[in-house]
Structure formats: structure tokens, C-alpha cells
Amino acid sequence: AILGAAAFSAFQNRGDVALAEKLGWEALRDPLTPECPSPAMGYCALVMALTFSGRTDEARRVITEGTQTLQAIGAHPFHRAQVLQTAAVSSAMMGDTARARECAAAALELARASGNPSELAGALWARGITSAGDDPAGIAAIVDEAIATVRAGASGATLGHTLALRAQLWAQAGDMPSALGALEESIAYSHQQGDMVMLTVGLDRGISVLGRADEAELVAVATGVVRSGPLARVSILSPDERKDREIFITRARSTLGDGAFDAAAGRGAALPVDGVAAYFLDALDRIRGLNDTGPPSGEPSA
């Protein structure tokens, strides 16, 4: 349990894929028993490390082993849902949309059965990101439930993720005040938690939000951060989402011109990890206006 938690922390908080893999294998070195208080974390960390390393076949084998082992030892639905939630994210990154949605749906079913609000919030997030392109209104309701569950006291382990996704959905619907507010909260929360993966997701998804706000220079800076900067190694967007993101990157390059775009992207790539959040939070304050009288971030405008 301790090695599994350390493995997941190495990935999620440090972005250290190699260390996450090493500790993940160590966590699973000995057979799991029903008494293990946290049997899923080793599998979750290892699956993500292998996925990021491009070893997708190994990642799939670990997913299969994890789901079968946890079921065999009679693990609580909470832990089984954790593995399936991770499998959904991993499958989406591989471009296996059908498998991602299948795992997300199964994770959500188990999470509801577990009665654990924190796992429910995570499973709702996984369901949202694997189906966001199909039914924006339906997915918005799922994401809103995830956010509300956290605000009611569940773990915020996926709050930055869900806020960034909600920001995209609001931007697509033309509600830019709510979109920018949710994006600002996503970045601030992720930075506060020291969660590199969540912060990267906020900027990844923020590119489309900022693009819709006609902030071409900020799109360019964010592009530098997520492509070449210190957060580049932990982006979890699916291939389809990356294609959508490229539309706004191309549009920003056309607006700024190659020289100005590349200069701004270079500034983003050169930002230190601790400076990324400050830069974008200052920029979002400017965009929204220091005397903004709109709704609190994360709530829709009227």
C-alpha cells in the first residue's frame, strides 16, 4: 500500500514517470492479500507510467491483471473502480475510445455501488472525458455532479481536471465568463495541490478556452508550456483532443505570425514549474477584469 501510494505520488505530483514505474513494480512484487488497505494504487501508477512510456501492450496487461486480481481477493468496489478509472484514462490516451468508455462506465457503476463520494467524483470525471465529444449537455451534467460532489466534501483529487473540462464546455456554449472563471480555479487549485498532471490538463484544455476568448498570445505561451516546457511530459489528452487543440494553436499562429507565435511559445517553454500558474492566473485576472462582478468561478452566468 505504501509503495503504491509512493508510485502514484511520483507520477501525479512530480511527473516522474520512471520513478512511478519502478515503485509500481515494487508495490506489486508480492501477491496482494484481502488485508491490503490500498491494493489499487500500484496498478494505477504502473498503468499510467507504462502508457506514458509508449508501452501500451504492457499497460493493457497490467490493467487486465489488476482488475482480475482485485476481483479475486474480494477488493471493495472503491478499489476496483480506481483501476477501471485509470484504465479509462489510459485507453483514451491510446486512442482506444470504445475501451475507454467501457472502462469509465464500469468504474462509475462500481463507484456508485461503493458509496464513496471521492471515488464517485473521480469516476464521473473519467466518464466525462471519455464521452465529452458526444453529448455536451449530458456530459456537462456529469461534470457538474463531479464538481458538486467535491464541493460537498469529497476528495479534490480530480477537481482541477473537472473544472478544466467544464471550462471547455462553457466556452463551447459561448459562456466565456463562466469558462474563464472555471479555468482560473482549475489552475489555482492544481497549483495549490502541487499536482503537475492536473495543472498540465488545465493548460491543455485552457488552450481551446483562451482561443475562443481570442487570446492568441496566451494560446502561444500555453503551447510552449505543454509542448516543450516542464509540464510537457505529463499531458494526458487523447489523440482526438490533441487534434482539436491544434485547431486553436494553428489559428493563434495565423493571428500572431510565425515569429511572434514562436517567441511567445518560447517564453512558455522557459517558465519554471512554479511560475506557470502565476503567469496564467495573472493573465486570467486581466482578461476577466479586476472588478469582475460576475458569478464566482465554477458557477454559470445567468
C-alpha positions in Angstrom: 0.0 0.0 0.0 2.8 2.4 0.9 4.8 1.7 -2.3 1.7 2.0 -4.4 0.9 5.4 -2.9 4.6 6.5 -3.4 4.4 5.3 -7.0 1.2 7.3 -7.7 2.7 10.4 -6.0 5.8 10.1 -8.1 3.6 10.3 -11.3 0.9 12.7 -10.2 2.8 15.2 -8.1 6.3 15.0 -9.5 5.7 13.9 -13.1 8.5 11.4 -12.6 7.4 8.5 -14.9 10.5 6.4 -14.4 10.2 6.5 -10.6 6.5 5.8 -10.8 7.2 2.7 -12.8 10.0 1.5 -10.5 7.9 1.9 -7.4 4.8 0.4 -9.1 6.6 -2.8 -9.9 7.9 -2.9 -6.3 4.4 -2.4 -5.0 3.2 -5.5 -6.9 6.3 -7.6 -6.3 4.5 -9.7 -3.6 1.0 -11.1 -4.0 -1.8 -8.9 -2.9 -4.0 -10.1 0.0 -7.5 -9.1 1.1 -5.9 -7.3 4.1 -4.1 -4.8 1.9 -5.7 -1.4 2.8 -4.9 0.1 -0.7 -4.5 -2.6 -3.3 -5.1 -0.4 -6.4 -2.6 2.4 -6.3 0.4 0.3 -7.5 -1.6 -0.8 -10.5 -2.9 2.7 -11.2 0.6 4.2 -11.1 2.1 1.4 -13.2 -0.6 1.6 -15.9 0.0 5.4 -16.3 3.8 5.1 -16.3 3.7 2.4 -19.0 1.2 4.4 -21.0 3.4 7.5 -20.9 6.4 5.3 -21.9 4.5 4.2 -25.0 4.4 0.6 -23.8 0.7 0.2 -24.4 0.7 -3.6 -24.6 2.2 -3.8 -21.2 -0.2 -1.3 -19.8 -3.1 -3.3 -21.1 -1.7 -6.4 -19.5 -1.4 -4.6 -16.1 -5.0 -3.4 -16.4 -6.2 -6.9 -17.0 -4.1 -8.3 -14.2 -5.2 -5.5 -11.8 -8.9 -6.0 -12.5 -8.7 -9.8 -12.2 -6.6 -9.7 -9.0 -8.7 -7.2 -7.2 -11.8 -9.2 -8.0 -10.1 -12.4 -6.9 -9.2 -11.1 -3.5 -12.6 -9.6 -3.0 -11.5 -6.0 -3.0 -14.0 -3.3 -2.2 -15.8 -1.7 -5.2 -13.9 1.5 -4.3 -10.5 -0.1 -5.2 -11.8 -1.9 -8.3 -13.3 1.4 -9.6 -9.9 3.1 -9.1 -8.3 0.6 -11.5 -11.1 0.9 -14.1 -11.0 4.7 -13.8 -7.2 4.6 -14.6 -7.9 2.1 -17.4 -10.4 4.6 -18.9 -7.8 7.4 -19.0 -5.0 5.1 -20.3 -7.2 3.7 -23.0 -8.3 7.3 -24.1 -4.6 8.3 -24.3 -4.0 5.2 -26.5 -6.8 6.3 -28.8 -9.0 3.3 -27.9 -12.2 5.3 -27.4 -14.5 2.3 -27.2 -12.4 0.6 -24.5 -12.1 3.9 -22.6 -15.8 4.4 -22.5 -16.4 0.9 -21.4 -14.0 1.2 -18.5 -15.3 4.6 -17.5 -18.9 3.3 -17.4 -17.9 0.2 -15.4 -15.9 2.5 -13.0 -18.9 4.7 -12.5 -21.2 1.8 -11.8 -18.7 0.5 -9.1 -18.2 3.9 -7.7 -21.9 4.4 -7.1 -22.1 0.9 -5.6 -19.2 1.7 -3.3 -21.0 4.6 -1.7 -17.7 6.6 -1.6 -18.1 10.2 -2.7 -14.4 10.6 -3.5 -14.3 7.7 -5.9 -17.6 8.8 -7.4 -16.1 12.2 -8.2 -13.2 10.5 -9.9 -15.4 8.1 -11.9 -17.6 10.9 -13.0 -14.6 12.8 -14.3 -13.4 9.7 -16.2 -16.9 9.3 -17.7 -16.8 12.9 -18.7 -13.5 13.0 -20.5 -14.2 9.7 -22.4 -17.5 11.0 -23.8 -17.2 14.8 -23.9 -17.5 14.9 -27.7 -20.8 13.2 -28.0 -23.4 15.0 -25.9 -22.1 18.3 -24.4 -25.3 18.9 -22.3 -25.3 15.4 -20.9 -21.6 15.5 -20.2 -21.9 18.9 -18.6 -24.4 17.4 -16.1 -22.0 14.6 -15.3 -19.1 17.1 -14.8 -21.3 19.3 -12.7 -22.2 16.3 -10.4 -18.4 15.6 -10.0 -17.7 19.2 -9.1 -20.7 19.4 -6.7 -19.6 16.1 -5.0 -16.1 17.6 -4.3 -17.6 20.9 -3.0 -19.8 18.9 -0.7 -16.6 17.4 0.9 -15.2 14.6 -1.3 -11.6 14.4 -2.2 -10.4 17.0 -4.7 -8.1 14.6 -6.5 -9.8 15.3 -9.8 -11.3 18.8 -9.2 -8.7 20.6 -11.4 -9.5 18.1 -14.2 -13.2 18.5 -14.0 -13.1 22.3 -13.7 -10.9 22.4 -16.9 -13.3 20.2 -18.7 -16.2 22.3 -17.5 -14.4 25.4 -18.7 -14.2 23.9 -22.2 -17.9 23.1 -22.2 -18.9 26.6 -21.2 -16.6 28.1 -23.8 -18.1 25.9 -26.5 -21.5 27.1 -25.4 -20.4 30.7 -25.6 -20.4 31.4 -21.8 -16.9 32.9 -21.6 -17.2 34.5 -18.1 -18.0 31.1 -16.6 -15.4 29.3 -18.8 -12.6 31.7 -17.8 -13.7 31.5 -14.1 -13.6 27.7 -14.1 -10.2 27.7 -15.9 -8.8 30.1 -13.4 -10.0 28.0 -10.5 -8.6 24.8 -12.1 -5.1 26.3 -12.5 -5.1 27.8 -9.0 -6.3 24.6 -7.3 -4.0 22.4 -9.2 -1.0 24.6 -8.3 -2.1 24.7 -4.7 -2.2 20.9 -4.6 1.2 20.5 -6.2 -0.4 18.3 -8.8 1.6 18.5 -12.1 -0.8 16.3 -14.1 -3.8 18.4 -13.1 -2.0 21.7 -13.9 -1.0 20.4 -17.3 -4.6 19.4 -18.1 -5.8 22.8 -17.1 -3.4 24.4 -19.6 -4.0 21.7 -22.2 -7.8 22.4 -22.1 -7.2 26.1 -21.5 -5.8 26.4 -25.0 -9.2 26.0 -26.5 -10.8 28.3 -23.9 -8.2 31.0 -24.5 -8.6 30.5 -28.2 -12.3 31.1 -28.0 -11.6 34.2 -26.0 -9.3 35.5 -28.8 -6.2 35.5 -26.6 -3.8 34.3 -29.3 -0.6 35.3 -27.3 -1.8 33.3 -24.3 -2.5 30.3 -26.5 1.0 30.5 -27.8 2.5 30.7 -24.3 0.4 27.8 -23.2 1.5 25.8 -26.2 5.1 26.3 -25.2 4.4 25.1 -21.7 2.5 21.9 -22.7 4.7 21.0 -25.7 8.2 21.9 -24.6 8.1 23.2 -21.1 8.4 21.4 -17.7 4.8 20.1 -17.9 5.1 18.6 -21.4 5.9 15.1 -20.2 2.6 14.6 -18.3 -0.1 15.6 -20.7 -3.0 13.1 -20.7 -5.1 14.4 -23.6 -6.3 11.8 -26.1 -5.3 11.9 -29.7 -8.7 13.4 -30.8 -8.4 16.1 -28.1 -4.9 16.9 -29.3 -6.3 17.4 -32.8 -9.0 19.7 -31.5 -6.3 21.7 -29.6 -4.2 22.0 -32.8 -7.1 24.0 -34.4 -6.7 26.8 -31.9 -2.9 26.6 -32.0 -2.9 27.0 -35.8 -5.4 29.9 -35.5 -3.2 31.6 -32.9 -0.1 31.2 -35.2 -2.0 32.7 -38.1 -3.2 35.7 -35.9 0.3 36.4 -34.5 2.5 35.4 -37.3 5.2 32.7 -37.0 7.8 35.0 -35.4 5.6 36.3 -32.6 4.0 32.9 -32.0 7.3 31.2 -31.7 8.7 33.9 -29.4 5.6 33.6 -27.1 5.8 29.8 -27.1 9.5 30.1 -26.2 8.6 32.2 -23.2 6.1 29.5 -22.1 8.7 26.7 -22.5 11.1 28.7 -20.4 8.7 29.2 -17.5 9.7 27.3 -14.3 7.1 25.0 -12.9 6.3 27.3 -10.0 6.0 30.2 -12.4 3.4 28.7 -14.8 0.4 29.1 -12.5 1.3 32.6 -11.5 1.7 33.7 -15.2 -1.7 32.4 -16.2 -3.5 33.4 -13.1 -2.3 37.0 -13.6 -3.3 36.8 -17.3 -6.8 35.5 -16.4 -7.3 38.2 -13.8 -6.5 40.7 -16.6 -8.9 39.1 -19.0 -11.8 38.8 -16.5 -11.2 42.2 -15.1 -10.1 43.0 -11.6 -13.5 44.4 -10.7 -15.4 41.4 -12.2 -18.9 41.4 -10.8 -19.9 38.1 -12.5 -20.6 34.8 -10.8 -18.0 33.0 -8.6 -15.7 30.8 -10.6 -17.1 27.4 -11.4 -20.7 28.7 -11.5 -22.6 29.5 -14.7 -23.5 33.1 -15.5 -27.2 33.9 -15.8 
